[in-house]
Amino acid sequence: MTPKLTVAALQTLDGVHDSPRSFAGPYFDDEAAARSLVALESCAAMLMGRTTYEYFAPGWSAATDPYAARVNGITKYVFSSTLTEPTWSNTRVVSGDPVAAVTDLKKQADGDLMIYGYGQLSQTLLEHGLVDELKLSIFPVVAGAGTPLFRRGRSRALRLSGTRTWRNGTIELTYTPVSSAG
């Protein structure tokens, strides 16, 4: 069975996704940590771009709770043409074509793959049909300004495959790409 690639993105009600600690932090309670740990335990690796790596590495590499232990222990692939010496444990830099590299990873991985955030890497992989599931967590916050989650790019049809509402007011929408064949 081919591993599934999930993109899990956080956003505000008005569609902002940058600086998620500023809006998601207060909602990352014990329930959210437990859900996140369960999702990550089935994964063989995390994928990220350089910007996400630079955002995550300082905070997560020093944390010690069970979720952080999983994040620190999992293999991390960072897609970057400029990062050469990663300092975060279990990190491998991929400097080549991300589409080809992820195609190979999906053939070889012994578990699912996870991307946190929706940056250029996620957008590229979605546009090339490599994303199997897009999970959007929408927080009950209006940012008022910031980088929107979606940017210009190729169109991709998605089908809503699940919804959840959490006690803290966060809504999770799960989408699966609609195959171009039907």
Secondary structure, DSSP 8 states (H G I E B T S, - for coil): ----EEEEEEEETTSB-SSHHHHHGGG--HHHHHHHHHHHHTEEEEEEEHHHHHHHHHHHTT--SHHHHHHHHSEEEEE-SS--S--STTEEEE-S-HHHHHHHHHHH-SSEEEEES-SHHHHHHHHTT---EEEEEEES---SSS-BS--S-----EEEEEEEE-TTS-EEEEEEE--TT-
